[in-house]
Amino acid sequence: MILVTGASGMMGKAVLHEVAKVAAKTGENYRAMYRSATEAAKAPAGSSTVIADFGKKDSLPPALRNVTSVYIVCSPIPQLIELEWNMIDACVNAGVSHIVLSSAMGAREYRKSFPSWHRRVEDKLKSTKISFTILRPNSFHQNVLTYYAPSIRSQGAFHASMGNARVSFVDARDIAVVAAKALAGGEHSGKTYELNGPEALTYAELAEKITKHSGRDVQYVDIPPEVQRKALLDRGMLEWQADALLDLQAYYVKGKGGNVDGLLEQLIGRPPITMDQFLSEFPSEFRPHVEVQALADAATA
Ligand SMILES: NC(=O)c1ccc[n+]([C@@H]2O[C@H](COP(=O)([O-])OP(=O)(O)OC[C@H]3O[C@@H](n4cnc5c(N)ncnc54)[C@H](OP(=O)(O)O)[C@@H]3O)[C@@H](O)[C@H]2O)c1
């Protein structure tokens, strides 16, 4: 029995989808873990679900009943260290055989920001006797929708302090395929996979691609980190979050995020999804919403 945690989140949902696909062929049982019944109600048809919370230790043993393999993922918050530690302890107590851990690029060496938090969880996992696979993905394609589409919709531009840094964006759905395979353990046991996408793009090149797929002129505007920090805080972002984001950007600016290799393709058995393929699925996400466009048209009529 496989347990997929974080099943309401972007990564966990994609993993659940893949696990369900594999289970349809192999007959493997799986369970999806949610924190709320409202989210659990959205589980794919036929999925078994359980309500539990890494922060509520008593809720974890029932979620782990008869479970042999677990996919662990948590929101990118500083508390993920303690929360995922709780889950690892619960897995040890429940006799789980294999854990696939969602970590992040940079966990090998970067002692700041999200990678440093993930590293502490990796170290904890390795201190147990449970067999593991650690996944360290680069930045997701999906971030472009989450972080940049809103200002592109309203201003035709997105802002950051990335300079000419290159990012080997990777699709969360490809990472999910690796996670589903790794949950079987076997050849993936004891492995740490650094997972990069198929091309390393600067943000200016990303803007060109968004322009091509959305049919509107989109600019990347490079701004100093302190200006970006102020803008993030003005937009309501919490201080720790803005600092973690800027620290991660600094890592990319040092040239650490533009690696391209064949590992992902080898693991998933097909070419990884490209940024062009991803953007072609969401052209309207970068255009002004209809009502906003109608107002703009009315104002210029
Ligand atoms: N975005 C990137 O480019 C990128 C790249 C590399 C690695 N990562 C890593 O990938 C991970 C997942 O990212 P994501 O975008 O999928 O995050 P997400 O959408 O925020 O999903 C996080 C999941 O964790 C669950 N969760 C939070 N607190 C929990 C708790 N106390 N107990 C149990 N479950 C809890 C959430 O449940 P609720 O819905 O109930 O809150 C949600 O299902 C992060 O750790 C991030 O650092 C991200």
The ligand as an SDF file (V2000), in Angstrom:
LIG
                    3D

 48 52  0  0  0  0  0  0  0  0999 V2000
    7.8570   25.3960   -6.8030 N   0  0  0  0  0  0  0  0  0  0  0  0
    9.0290   24.9400   -7.2030 C   0  0  0  0  0  0  0  0  0  0  0  0
    9.5750   25.3640   -8.2250 O   0  0  0  0  0  0  0  0  0  0  0  0
    9.7310   23.8710   -6.4180 C   0  0  0  0  0  0  0  0  0  0  0  0
   10.9310   23.3660   -6.8970 C   0  0  0  0  0  0  0  0  0  0  0  0
   11.5730   22.3740   -6.1580 C   0  0  0  0  0  0  0  0  0  0  0  0
   11.0200   21.9030   -4.9930 C   0  0  0  0  0  0  0  0  0  0  0  0
    9.8360   22.4300   -4.5620 N   0  0  0  0  0  0  0  0  0  0  0  0
    9.2820   21.8910   -3.3130 C   0  0  0  0  0  0  0  0  0  0  0  0
    8.1220   21.1590   -3.6280 O   0  0  0  0  0  0  0  0  0  0  0  0
    7.3050   21.0780   -2.4680 C   0  0  0  0  0  0  0  0  0  0  0  0
    5.8400   21.1040   -2.8530 C   0  0  0  0  0  0  0  0  0  0  0  0
    5.5300   22.2570   -3.5360 O   0  0  0  0  0  0  0  0  0  0  0  0
    4.0140   22.4880   -3.9590 P   0  0  0  0  0  0  0  0  0  0  0  0
    4.0420   23.6580   -4.8870 O   0  0  0  0  0  0  0  0  0  0  0  0
    3.3840   21.2190   -4.3860 O   0  0  0  0  0  0  0  0  0  0  0  0
    3.3810   22.9500   -2.5710 O   0  0  0  0  0  0  0  0  0  0  0  0
    1.8500   23.1170   -2.2130 P   0  0  0  0  0  0  0  0  0  0  0  0
    1.0120   23.2250   -3.4540 O   0  0  0  0  0  0  0  0  0  0  0  0
    1.7860   24.2140   -1.2080 O   0  0  0  0  0  0  0  0  0  0  0  0
    1.4600   21.7430   -1.5120 O   0  0  0  0  0  0  0  0  0  0  0  0
    1.8870   21.4260   -0.2300 C   0  0  0  0  0  0  0  0  0  0  0  0
    1.0870   20.2790    0.3240 C   0  0  0  0  0  0  0  0  0  0  0  0
    1.5450   20.0380    1.6660 O   0  0  0  0  0  0  0  0  0  0  0  0
    0.4030   19.9270    2.5140 C   0  0  0  0  0  0  0  0  0  0  0  0
    0.6840   20.3020    3.8800 N   0  0  0  0  0  0  0  0  0  0  0  0
    1.0370   21.5070    4.3730 C   0  0  0  0  0  0  0  0  0  0  0  0
    1.1490   21.4720    5.7120 N   0  0  0  0  0  0  0  0  0  0  0  0
    0.8510   20.1940    6.0720 C   0  0  0  0  0  0  0  0  0  0  0  0
    0.7450   19.5470    7.3190 C   0  0  0  0  0  0  0  0  0  0  0  0
    0.9540   20.1850    8.4810 N   0  0  0  0  0  0  0  0  0  0  0  0
    0.3950   18.2410    7.3390 N   0  0  0  0  0  0  0  0  0  0  0  0
    0.1530   17.5750    6.1710 C   0  0  0  0  0  0  0  0  0  0  0  0
    0.2150   18.1530    4.9430 N   0  0  0  0  0  0  0  0  0  0  0  0
    0.5570   19.4470    4.9110 C   0  0  0  0  0  0  0  0  0  0  0  0
   -0.6050   20.8960    1.8940 C   0  0  0  0  0  0  0  0  0  0  0  0
   -1.8950   20.6030    2.3820 O   0  0  0  0  0  0  0  0  0  0  0  0
   -3.0200   21.7720    2.5220 P   0  0  0  0  0  0  0  0  0  0  0  0
   -3.6250   21.9180    1.1370 O   0  0  0  0  0  0  0  0  0  0  0  0
   -3.9550   21.2400    3.5130 O   0  0  0  0  0  0  0  0  0  0  0  0
   -2.3030   23.0180    2.9560 O   0  0  0  0  0  0  0  0  0  0  0  0
   -0.4300   20.5810    0.4080 C   0  0  0  0  0  0  0  0  0  0  0  0
   -1.1310   19.4360    0.0580 O   0  0  0  0  0  0  0  0  0  0  0  0
    7.7560   22.1990   -1.5390 C   0  0  0  0  0  0  0  0  0  0  0  0
    8.3180   21.6360   -0.3870 O   0  0  0  0  0  0  0  0  0  0  0  0
    8.7950   22.9540   -2.3490 C   0  0  0  0  0  0  0  0  0  0  0  0
    9.8490   23.4510   -1.5430 O   0  0  0  0  0  0  0  0  0  0  0  0
    9.1840   23.3750   -5.2470 C   0  0  0  0  0  0  0  0  0  0  0  0
  1  2  1  0
  2  3  2  0
  2  4  1  0
  4  5  1  0
  4 48  2  0
  5  6  2  0
  6  7  1  0
  7  8  2  0
  8  9  1  0
  8 48  1  0
  9 10  1  0
  9 46  1  0
 10 11  1  0
 11 12  1  0
 11 44  1  0
 12 13  1  0
 13 14  1  0
 14 15  2  0
 14 16  1  0
 14 17  1  0
 17 18  1  0
 18 19  2  0
 18 20  1  0
 18 21  1  0
 21 22  1  0
 22 23  1  0
 23 24  1  0
 23 42  1  0
 24 25  1  0
 25 26  1  0
 25 36  1  0
 26 27  1  0
 26 35  1  0
 27 28  2  0
 28 29  1  0
 29 30  1  0
 29 35  2  0
 30 31  1  0
 30 32  2  0
 32 33  1  0
 33 34  2  0
 34 35  1  0
 36 37  1  0
 36 42  1  0
 37 38  1  0
 38 39  2  0
 38 40  1  0
 38 41  1  0
 42 43  1  0
 44 45  1  0
 44 46  1  0
 46 47  1  0
M  CHG  2   8   1  16  -1
M  END
$$$$
